[in-house]
């Protein structure tokens, strides 16, 4: 979850809370901090300036393509995309070279599509899905219903009004792009134990008004609006080996069981994979968790791979080495599960990572290096780690 360069430097309100280091009761999560930074009025002048670039052929003889390597080993590789991936030529070329699937970064989130109670704003989403179609890429929609990053007008509605709006929003979004979307993150991050809600669900306008049933309601509406799209619950933290990660795993498996028992349509689980070396990892246990999801007949998508380098050495070469080692260890276990079908980074180059937002960078004190390509769009050791893990995967 990050903001575009069009959002940066435009006077958005920001939070002084470090979204990674402050994961405890009563503090902002990483997601909510970025949501506050992103705001809800990203379309205005920026949308007017955006025009889709013509499709471009993928040139022969460039650096190795993770997309091609993944395809040779039974996977689809890609990344989230915002307007930079369409409008900046060198970054667009990186997507053309590397990605076979893209996910809308923030353009399809409720707060962007419906910053007020007026007509929905689809220009950014249309731009991205058209770019994907013109370049033979699959497209994932992110996200329909999330209890974070919502405008105040939504929070003021009654429970009945909130339920009706959930139905209308899902119907309109999924219906608008029916037949063009590979999969939807229908519900994003349903759990957050620190909220102390029943079942450890994440509190927010949808949960507060409708309770846990909002998840099944959204999935059923999405299935009716586009029976061909794969429906996904996307969740964070499960790769962590601490109490938070283990609790979210347990709760997510229970939710899957409840939904399947009730006959609710669900096709895949998205696991965000924001790796945090400063917290305990549990790659073997995570692989067992993946096998449990697979045993329930669902596909698995690793949806938002990047690495938080906070606390790693200042020396860039050493930092990149640690990041690459962590990524390879994670993927070496995760990709061993045959149910893993998609691997996506959250953007491709450091310059466009959500960590590059000035408010976050100032707080951290140095430029982050979370992605396989650096600010100059040169491949890094993380690229090589992903390539090695993909090559080692038995399809």
N, C-alpha and C positions, 0 to 999 in steps of 0.2 A: 504494500500500500504506500504509494509515494505520490508526489505532486510533480506536475510538469514544469518545464522552464517557464511556460507562460504564467504559471501561478507564482513562481518565485519572484521576489522583488516588487510585488504589487500591493504591499501594505496589508497583507493578511494578518490577522491576529495569530500569535504563536504562543506555545507553551514553553516554559523554562524547564519542564520536567524531562529528563532523559528517558525516552520511551523504552529503552532496553534495560537500563539499570534499575528502574523503579517498578518492579513487578511484585507488588505485595498488596495487602488489604488497604483500601483507601487511596491508592495511587493510580495515576493514569497508566493504562496499558500502552504497549508499543503502538497498537492499532489506533487507540483513541487519541493519542498524542499526534499522530500523523493526520488523523481525520480533522482535528482542530486546526492544524497548520494548513491543511488543504483548503478548508472553507467550502463554500457552496456556490460561488458565482464564477466558476471557471470558464463559462461559455461566452459571455458578453463579447468584448472586443476580440478575444482570442479566436472564437469561432468564426467571426467575420473574416479573419485573415487566413483561415485554413482552407486549402484546396487540395484535393487528392492528386498526388503525382501519378503520371502514367506508369503502367506496369513496365518493369524492366526485366530483361532476361538475366538469369544467373550466369555470370561469366565463367568460362572454363579456366582452370589453372590457378585459382585463388587458393588461399589457405584451406586446410582440411575443413570440411563441413561437419559440424556436430549433427546436423539434421540428417545428412546422408549416412553417417556412421551409425546413428541410432536406428535408422530405417533398416540397415543391414542386420540389426540385432533385435528386431522385434519391438522397437520402441518408436515413439514420436517425440522429437525434441523441438522445443520452441521457447518462447519468452512472453512476458507481458509486454504490451505496446501502448504508447500514448502518441500524441501528435508528432513528437520528435521522430518516431520511427517511420513516419510517412513523409514529413516535410524537410528533414535535414538529409541531404543526399548521401553523405558518408555513413550515417547511421541507418538510413533506409537500406543501403547496400549490405550492411551487416545482417539485417534481418533476411534479406533475399538470399544471402550466402548460407546462413546458419539455421534458420527457423523453418519448420514445416507446420507449425501450429502457433497461433498467437492468442493471448487472452487480453481482453480490455483491462487496462490498468485501473483507472478511476472513472472513465467516461460513462459507464453504465450503472454506476452506483446511484442509489436513490437520491442522495443529497445533490448530485450533479444533474440528474434528469429532472428532479422536482425540487428545486431550491425554494420554490414558493408553491402556493396552491393553484397556480395558473396552469397553462398548457405545458405538457412535458417538453423537454428540450433533448432532441435526439441527434443534433448535428454531429457531435463528437463520436457517438456510437456508430452512426451511419458512415462517417469517414473511415473508421477503423475496419468495419466489417466489409466495406467496399474494397479497401486496400487488400485485405486478405483474399477476397474472392478473385480479384484481378491477378493475383500472384499465386493462385493455386495453393493457398494455405488454408488449413482448417482454422476454425475460430471458436474460442470459448468465451461465453458471456460471464462477467463478474461484476457485481453480484446482485441478486434480486432482493434478498431480505437479510439485513444485518442489524443487530441491535446497537451498533456504534455509528457515528458519523451521520446523524439525522438532523434535519432542520427543526427549528423550534415549533413551527406550525404543526408538524406531525405529532409532537409530544403533547399538544393541547387538545387533541381529539378524544372523544369518548371511546370506550371499548368497542361499541357497535360501529362507530365511524372508522376506527382503526381496522377492524376486520373487513369492512367493505373496501377500504382503500388497499389493503393487502391483496384482495381478490382482483381489484381493478388494475393495480400496478403489475402484478404478475401476468394477467391476461394481456394487457397492452404491450408489455415488453416482449414477452415470449411470442405473442402473436405477430408483432411487427417483424420479427426476424425469423419466423417459422421457416424451416427448411434450409436455413443458412448457417445455423449454429450447431456445431458438433456437440457441445455440452454447455449446461448452465450450472454455475455455482448458485444453486437455488437458495440455500441458507449458508451463511458464512459465520464461522466461529460461534456455534451455539453454546459453548461452555466457557465459564470463567469462575472457578471455585471461590475466588475472593469476594464475589458478589453475595455469597451466602444464600442464594435462592434455592428453593426446593429442587433437588436433582442436580445442583451445581450449575444450572443454566445461567447464561449471561443475561443480566437485566437490561432493559431497554424498552422502547415503546411497543415493540411487537410482543415481547414476552410479558411485559407488565399488563397489557390489555387482554391478551389471549391465552397466556400460560404456555406450557410446553406444546400444546396442540397447534401453535402457529407453524411448527416445522412440517407436520403432516399436511396441514392446510395449504401451505405454499407448494409443496411437492405435488399434491393432487391438482392444483390449479395449473401448474406448469405442464404437467403431463397432458392435460386436456387441451392446452393452447398449442402444443407442438408434440404430438405423440412420437416423433422421430428423434427428438433431441435427448441426449443422455442427461440424467438429472443427478446432481452432485451435492453432497454436503461437504463443505470445505472447512478444515479445522487446523488450528495452530498448536504448537508446543509438544506434539506427541513424540517427536524424536528425542526429547530431553529425558534423562534418566533420573530426575529429581521427583519430589512429591507432586509438583504441578503436572509434569508430563505423564506420570503414571496414573494420576487421577483422571486426567482428560481421556487417556486411553480407555480406562474402565467405563467411563460415562458414555463415550462414543460407541463402544461395542454394545452397551445396553440400549442405547437409542436405536442402533441398527436393528437389534433384535425386536424391539417394540414396533418399529415401523414395518418390518417384514411380517411380523405376526398379524398386524392390522391390514396387511395387503396394500400398503402405501408404496407407490412407485419410487424406486431408488436404484440407480445403476452403478454409481461409483462413489468413492470417498476421495476427496482431495486432501492431501497432507502438505502443509505449506513449506516445510523444510527451510525455515529461516534459522540456519545453524548458529549456535551461540557457544563458542568454545569455553566461555567463562563459567558455564553451567555443566554439571555432570552429563555425559552422554551415555547412551545405552544401546549401541548398535545391534547387539545380539538380541536383546529384549525387543527392540523395535522390529527386527525381522520376524520374531515370533508374533508380534502384534499384527504385522502385515499378513502373515499366514492366517491369522484369525479372521481378518476381513475377507481374505480370499475364500476361506472355507464357507463364508456366508454368500458366496456367489457374486461378489461385487468386484468391479475393476478398481484399480488404485491409480491415482494421478499424484505425482510429486509436483506441486503446483507453483511454488514461489521460492525456488532455491536461491539463496545468497548467504553470505557469512558476515556476522557481526565481528569486526576485528578490534572492538574496544578491549583494552587490556593486553593486547598482543604487542610484541616488541615494536619499537619505533622504526627499526631498520627495515626498509621495504622488502629487501630480498628475503630476510628471515621471516617477516610477516607473511609474505606470499607463500613461502614454503609451508608454514604451519597451516594456512588456509587450504592449500592444495592437499595436504595430508589429511586434514579433517574431511574435506569433500570426498576424497577417494574412499576413506574408511566408511563413511556414511553410505555412499552409493554402492560400494562393493557388497554391502549387506542388503540394502534395500532392493537393488536390481536383481538379486537372487530370487526374489518372489516373482513368479510368472504373471501374477495378476497386475503387476505394475506395467502400465501401458503408455504413460505419458510422463515426460520429464521436462519441466519448464523452469527457467530462471525468472526472477522478478526484475525485468529489464536485462539487457546484455552488457552494457558498458558502464563503468563506474560513474561517469559524468552524469548519467541519467538515473542512477539509483535514488531511492527515497532517502538514503543516507547523505546524499549530496545537497539536500536542502540546506540553505545557509544557517537557519536556526539550529538545526541538528549538528551541522559541521562546527559551528562556534562552540556549542556545548561540549563536543567531543575533543576539540582542540587540534584536529588534524583531518585531512581528507581520508575518507574510508576507501577500502579496496575490496568490496564485497562480491564482485562479479568476474566472469571469465575474461573480459576485455577491460583495459584501463581507460583513462580519460582520453587518450589518443587513439582508442579503438584498436590497440595492439593486444594480441592474445597474451595471457599471463599463465603462470603455473596452474591456476585453477582450471583453465581451459584444458591443459594437458591431463589434469586429474579426471575431469569429466570424460575426456576422450578415452583414457585408459579404462575407466569403469565401464563405458559403453562397449568397448572392444572385448572386455572380459565377460560380458553378459552372454549367456547361452540362450538364444531365442527358442 
